[in-house]
């Protein structure tokens, strides 16, 4: 498999990427960042570049999944 066909795993998710990964819209993402104390805080790379790591989003999803199954 050459580098053109090999897919790399995305490590940093900008808001649009995070929405796709979580299966939610931008409004819901904003709502989560403002109201859910368990939702990970944004990482600010520059004044106009924010996002989350895959690990942060996965941990939040695992916690939410555990809450539902309890």
C-alpha positions as CSV (number, residue, x, y, z in Angstrom):
1,X,0.0,0.0,0.0
2,X,1.5,3.3,-1.0
3,X,1.2,6.6,0.8
4,X,-1.5,7.9,-1.6
5,X,-3.9,5.0,-0.8
6,X,-3.1,4.7,2.9
7,X,-5.4,6.6,5.2
8,X,-4.1,8.3,8.2
9,X,-6.1,8.6,11.4
10,X,-7.1,12.1,12.2
11,X,-5.7,13.2,15.5
12,X,-7.1,16.8,15.8
13,X,-10.8,17.6,15.1
14,X,-11.8,21.1,14.1
15,X,-15.5,21.9,14.8
16,X,-16.8,20.6,11.5
17,X,-14.8,17.5,11.8
18,X,-15.9,17.0,15.4
19,X,-19.5,17.3,14.3
20,X,-19.1,14.6,11.7
21,X,-17.2,12.3,14.1
22,X,-19.9,12.7,16.8
23,X,-22.8,12.7,14.3
24,X,-24.2,16.1,15.5
25,X,-24.7,19.5,14.1
26,X,-22.8,22.7,14.8
27,X,-25.5,24.1,17.0
28,X,-25.5,21.0,19.2
29,X,-21.7,21.1,19.4
30,X,-21.9,24.7,20.6
31,X,-24.6,23.8,23.1
32,X,-22.4,20.9,24.5
33,X,-19.4,23.2,24.9
34,X,-21.5,25.7,26.8
35,X,-23.8,23.5,28.9
36,X,-22.3,20.0,29.4
37,X,-19.6,20.1,32.1
38,X,-18.3,16.7,31.0
39,X,-17.7,17.8,27.4
40,X,-14.0,18.4,26.8
41,X,-12.7,22.0,26.6
42,X,-11.6,23.3,23.2
43,X,-7.9,23.4,22.5
44,X,-7.0,26.8,21.0
45,X,-4.1,26.5,18.5
46,X,-4.4,30.1,17.4
47,X,-7.1,32.8,17.6
48,X,-9.1,31.3,14.8
49,X,-8.2,27.6,15.2
50,X,-9.8,25.5,17.9
51,X,-10.7,21.9,18.2
52,X,-10.4,18.6,20.2
53,X,-8.3,15.6,20.1
54,X,-9.7,12.2,19.2
55,X,-8.9,11.0,22.7
56,X,-10.9,13.7,24.3
57,X,-13.9,13.0,22.1
58,X,-13.6,9.2,22.6
59,X,-13.4,9.6,26.4
60,X,-16.5,11.8,26.4
61,X,-18.4,9.3,24.2
62,X,-17.4,6.4,26.5
63,X,-18.6,8.3,29.6
64,X,-21.9,9.1,27.9
65,X,-22.3,5.4,26.8
66,X,-21.6,4.2,30.4
67,X,-24.3,6.6,31.7
68,X,-26.8,5.2,29.4
69,X,-26.0,1.5,30.3
70,X,-26.2,2.1,34.0
